[in-house]
Amino acid sequence: MPMLSITADGSTLGLHEEHGSLSARLHNALRRDDGPITIMVHGYKYQPGHPVHCPHTSLFASTPAPHPRVAKLARIISWPRHLGLRGQPCEGLGLSFGWHARGTIWRAYRQAEQAGVALADLIALLRQLDPTRQINLITHSLGARVALCGLERCAPISVQTAILLAPAEFSQHTRRILMSEQARATQVLCVTSRENDLYDFLLEQCVAAPSKGDRVIGHEALRLPNLTTLQLDDPDSLTALRHLGYYVAAPTNRICHWSPYLRPGVFPLYRAVLSGTLPLPQLRARLPHRPTPRWSRLLPRAPRLPANALAFGR
């Protein structure tokens, strides 16, 4: 089944550059494939229909469209292809969800909440068309805010699994949503990295947190029953993944906002999480309880001296 591209204009849903009924297109798509539904949500700086930054023709295309400027951006890879959504029977239905995320960070942050309303409407429509179909989300950056705002407005047990890559959202807002009746049954994987510290810090400085003094999710490492935090640049975490059979490459950058989907080996892990092959409680049991401190990648700590080092020096 080809990728179905959906765009949210504010809180209003529609097919991207297509005529006809969204409900009818979804109905036909669901009849052709009985696998799970995977909704992909992009982050900041993308905009449906933009000649360069349209998510439907770049990140969410089976083959990203060539463009003189896009070709230079190494971060443009095909999410559906790496997630195994290649249009073959029984793979499931992939939905490309685009929203207006260009302009200032303040505008995009506000727009993300409106897009969350549209996402909740999309999920409600899918539940109406097929109440038993599994629905999953995978998001990046401000797309996590879209997903969380959508979960807050969904009926309970609407979404089975959500993967938030480098999420640009605050902790207390996230805690309130994930502990609510609407989202308590959703298993969430938060993929963070100290490579993203600069971006987390800038969001905290630019956007007023809903709660005074709040930090973004990747810094706080929330301890919730339905939330698993994976720090992708932590050696102990990468070792734990290898013991589970998932080989994710070690980081090569000190600063990178796109590492959670560019790092070699991450998509087999995400496919396993979304399919249920790797249950998140099983993964959480193998991971360290706390992430390493902020800035520890940019400003590594000095090596710890042995206990007798001072005596030896004297």
URQUIUR-V976926 format. One record per residue. N is the residue number from 1. RES is the residue in one small letter. SS is DSSP state (A for helix, B for strand, O for the rest). PSI is psi in radians with two decimals (999 if undefined). NEAR is the number of other ideal C-beta (glycine too) atoms within 8 Angstrom. Layout:
# URQUIUR-V976926
N&RES&SS&PSI&NEAR / N&RES&SS&PSI&NEAR
This chain:
# URQUIUR-V976926
1&m&O&2.17&9 / 2&p&O&2.75&5 / 3&m&O&2.34&13 / 4&l&B&2.09&13 / 5&s&B&2.19&13 / 6&i&B&2.42&14 / 7&t&B&2.39&14 / 8&a&B&2.07&16 / 9&d&B&1.70&6 / 10&g&O&-2.10&9 / 11&s&O&0.21&8 / 12&t&B&2.30&7 / 13&l&B&2.63&10 / 14&g&B&2.85&9 / 15&l&B&2.48&12 / 16&h&O&2.01&12 / 17&e&O&0.59&6 / 18&e&O&2.66&7 / 19&h&O&2.83&3 / 20&g&O&-3.10&7 / 21&s&O&2.22&5 / 22&l&A&-0.74&11 / 23&s&A&-0.75&8 / 24&a&A&-0.72&8 / 25&r&A&-0.73&12 / 26&l&A&-0.73&12 / 27&h&A&-0.82&9 / 28&n&A&-0.70&8 / 29&a&A&-0.70&11 / 30&l&A&-0.52&13 / 31&r&A&-0.49&5 / 32&r&A&-0.35&7 / 33&d&O&2.23&11 / 34&d&O&0.24&5 / 35&g&O&3.11&8 / 36&p&O&2.79&12 / 37&i&B&2.27&13 / 38&t&B&2.04&14 / 39&i&B&2.17&13 / 40&m&B&2.27&16 / 41&v&B&2.16&16 / 42&h&O&3.10&15 / 43&g&O&-2.60&14 / 44&y&O&2.59&9 / 45&k&O&-0.02&8 / 46&y&O&2.68&15 / 47&q&O&2.16&12 / 48&p&O&2.34&13 / 49&g&O&-0.17&7 / 50&h&O&2.42&9 / 51&p&O&-0.42&5 / 52&v&O&-0.69&7 / 53&h&O&0.54&10 / 54&c&O&2.13&13 / 55&p&A&-0.51&13 / 56&h&A&-0.44&14 / 57&t&A&0.01&7 / 58&s&O&-1.63&13 / 59&l&O&-0.69&12 / 60&f&O&0.23&15 / 61&a&O&2.55&13 / 62&s&O&-0.65&9 / 63&t&O&1.79&6 / 64&p&O&2.34&11 / 65&a&O&2.34&8 / 66&p&O&2.47&5 / 67&h&O&2.46&8 / 68&p&O&-0.64&5 / 69&r&O&-0.67&7 / 70&v&A&-0.62&12 / 71&a&A&-0.44&7 / 72&k&A&-0.18&6 / 73&l&O&1.80&7 / 74&a&O&-0.25&5 / 75&r&O&-0.03&6 / 76&i&O&1.81&8 / 77&i&O&2.85&9 / 78&s&O&1.90&11 / 79&w&A&-0.87&11 / 80&p&A&-0.69&14 / 81&r&A&-0.74&10 / 82&h&A&-0.39&9 / 83&l&O&-0.02&14 / 84&g&O&0.32&7 / 85&l&O&1.41&11 / 86&r&O&0.19&8 / 87&g&O&0.23&8 / 88&q&O&2.70&5 / 89&p&O&2.55&5 / 90&c&O&0.07&7 / 91&e&O&-0.41&12 / 92&g&O&3.03&10 / 93&l&B&2.17&12 / 94&g&B&2.29&15 / 95&l&B&2.16&12 / 96&s&B&2.01&15 / 97&f&B&1.94&15 / 98&g&B&2.58&16 / 99&w&B&2.86&15 / 100&h&O&1.80&12 / 101&a&O&0.35&13 / 102&r&O&3.09&9 / 103&g&O&-2.79&6 / 104&t&O&2.78&5 / 105&i&A&-0.58&9 / 106&w&A&-0.75&8 / 107&r&A&-0.79&8 / 108&a&A&-0.65&15 / 109&y&A&-0.71&12 / 110&r&A&-0.73&8 / 111&q&A&-0.57&13 / 112&a&A&-0.65&15 / 113&e&A&-0.73&10 / 114&q&A&-0.71&12 / 115&a&A&-0.55&18 / 116&g&A&-0.62&16 / 117&v&A&-0.77&12 / 118&a&A&-0.69&15 / 119&l&A&-0.72&16 / 120&a&A&-0.67&14 / 121&d&A&-0.70&10 / 122&l&A&-0.79&13 / 123&i&A&-0.70&14 / 124&a&A&-0.70&11 / 125&l&A&-0.74&12 / 126&l&A&-0.72&13 / 127&r&A&-0.60&12 / 128&q&A&-0.71&6 / 129&l&A&-0.60&10 / 130&d&O&1.57&7 / 131&p&O&-0.36&5 / 132&t&O&-0.08&3 / 133&r&O&2.37&12 / 134&q&O&2.33&6 / 135&i&B&2.24&13 / 136&n&B&2.73&14 / 137&l&B&2.51&14 / 138&i&B&2.25&14 / 139&t&B&2.85&17 / 140&h&B&2.42&12 / 141&s&O&-2.18&14 / 142&l&O&-0.24&13 / 143&g&A&-0.46&13 / 144&a&A&-0.67&18 / 145&r&A&-0.72&14 / 146&v&A&-0.84&16 / 147&a&A&-0.78&15 / 148&l&A&-0.73&16 / 149&c&A&-0.55&16 / 150&g&A&-0.78&16 / 151&l&A&-0.62&16 / 152&e&A&-0.44&12 / 153&r&A&-0.01&9 / 154&c&O&2.79&13 / 155&a&O&2.66&7 / 156&p&O&2.58&8 / 157&i&O&0.63&4 / 158&s&O&-0.65&12 / 159&v&O&2.26&12 / 160&q&O&-0.86&8 / 161&t&B&2.46&14 / 162&a&B&2.31&14 / 163&i&B&2.12&14 / 164&l&B&1.92&16 / 165&l&B&2.14&12 / 166&a&O&1.00&18 / 167&p&O&2.32&15 / 168&a&O&1.31&14 / 169&e&O&2.74&12 / 170&f&B&2.70&12 / 171&s&A&-0.84&12 / 172&q&A&-0.62&10 / 173&h&A&-0.74&12 / 174&t&A&-0.77&13 / 175&r&A&-0.82&10 / 176&r&A&-0.72&8 / 177&i&A&-0.82&13 / 178&l&A&-0.36&16 / 179&m&O&0.00&8 / 180&s&O&2.87&9 / 181&e&O&-0.59&5 / 182&q&O&-0.64&12 / 183&a&O&-0.01&15 / 184&r&O&-0.50&10 / 185&a&O&-0.09&6 / 186&t&O&2.19&13 / 187&q&B&2.23&11 / 188&v&B&2.29&13 / 189&l&B&2.06&13 / 190&c&B&2.01&13 / 191&v&B&1.97&12 / 192&t&B&3.08&14 / 193&s&O&2.55&15 / 194&r&A&-0.22&13 / 195&e&A&-0.40&14 / 196&n&A&0.08&14 / 197&d&A&-0.73&13 / 198&l&A&-0.75&8 / 199&y&A&-0.70&11 / 200&d&A&-0.78&14 / 201&f&A&-0.76&9 / 202&l&A&-0.67&8 / 203&l&A&-0.76&11 / 204&e&A&-0.59&10 / 205&q&A&-0.53&5 / 206&c&A&-0.60&7 / 207&v&O&2.30&8 / 208&a&O&2.15&3 / 209&a&O&2.54&11 / 210&p&O&-0.56&7 / 211&s&O&2.33&8 / 212&k&O&2.31&4 / 213&g&O&0.10&5 / 214&d&O&2.67&10 / 215&r&O&2.90&10 / 216&v&B&2.88&13 / 217&i&A&-0.77&15 / 218&g&A&-0.39&14 / 219&h&A&-0.65&10 / 220&e&A&-0.52&8 / 221&a&O&1.19&8 / 222&l&O&2.46&12 / 223&r&O&1.65&4 / 224&l&O&2.62&8 / 225&p&O&-0.54&3 / 226&n&O&0.28&10 / 227&l&B&2.21&10 / 228&t&B&2.22&12 / 229&t&B&2.18&12 / 230&l&B&2.03&11 / 231&q&B&1.92&12 / 232&l&O&-0.18&16 / 233&d&O&0.17&10 / 234&d&O&2.13&10 / 235&p&A&-0.69&6 / 236&d&A&-0.66&8 / 237&s&A&-0.72&12 / 238&l&A&-0.61&11 / 239&t&A&-0.73&8 / 240&a&A&-0.71&11 / 241&l&A&-0.70&12 / 242&r&A&-0.67&9 / 243&h&A&-0.45&7 / 244&l&O&-0.07&10 / 245&g&O&0.27&5 / 246&y&O&2.03&11 / 247&y&O&1.71&7 / 248&v&O&2.31&11 / 249&a&O&2.62&8 / 250&a&O&2.68&6 / 251&p&O&2.63&12 / 252&t&O&-0.08&4 / 253&n&O&2.63&7 / 254&r&O&-0.56&6 / 255&i&O&2.16&8 / 256&c&O&2.13&11 / 257&h&O&-0.28&9 / 258&w&O&0.07&9 / 259&s&A&-0.67&15 / 260&p&A&-0.28&14 / 261&y&A&-0.06&12 / 262&l&A&-0.39&10 / 263&r&O&2.21&11 / 264&p&O&2.31&5 / 265&g&O&-0.15&10 / 266&v&A&-0.61&13 / 267&f&A&-0.63&9 / 268&p&A&-0.63&8 / 269&l&A&-0.82&12 / 270&y&A&-0.66&11 / 271&r&A&-0.71&11 / 272&a&A&-0.67&10 / 273&v&A&-0.80&14 / 274&l&A&-0.58&13 / 275&s&A&-0.26&7 / 276&g&O&-0.02&7 / 277&t&O&-0.64&6 / 278&l&O&1.67&11 / 279&p&O&2.43&7 / 280&l&A&-0.63&12 / 281&p&A&-0.62&8 / 282&q&A&-0.73&9 / 283&l&A&-0.78&14 / 284&r&A&-0.63&8 / 285&a&A&-0.39&6 / 286&r&A&-0.25&9 / 287&l&O&2.72&12 / 288&p&O&2.63&9 / 289&h&O&-0.49&3 / 290&r&O&2.52&4 / 291&p&O&2.88&11 / 292&t&O&2.79&7 / 293&p&O&2.71&5 / 294&r&O&2.53&8 / 295&w&O&0.05&8 / 296&s&O&-0.29&10 / 297&r&O&-0.63&13 / 298&l&O&-0.63&10 / 299&l&O&1.34&6 / 300&p&O&2.53&6 / 301&r&O&2.63&6 / 302&a&O&2.57&4 / 303&p&O&2.47&4 / 304&r&O&2.28&5 / 305&l&O&2.58&6 / 306&p&O&2.78&5 / 307&a&O&-0.56&4 / 308&n&O&0.27&6 / 309&a&A&-0.73&8 / 310&l&A&-0.74&7 / 311&a&A&-0.70&6 / 312&f&A&-0.69&6 / 313&g&A&-0.73&5 / 314&r&O&999&4
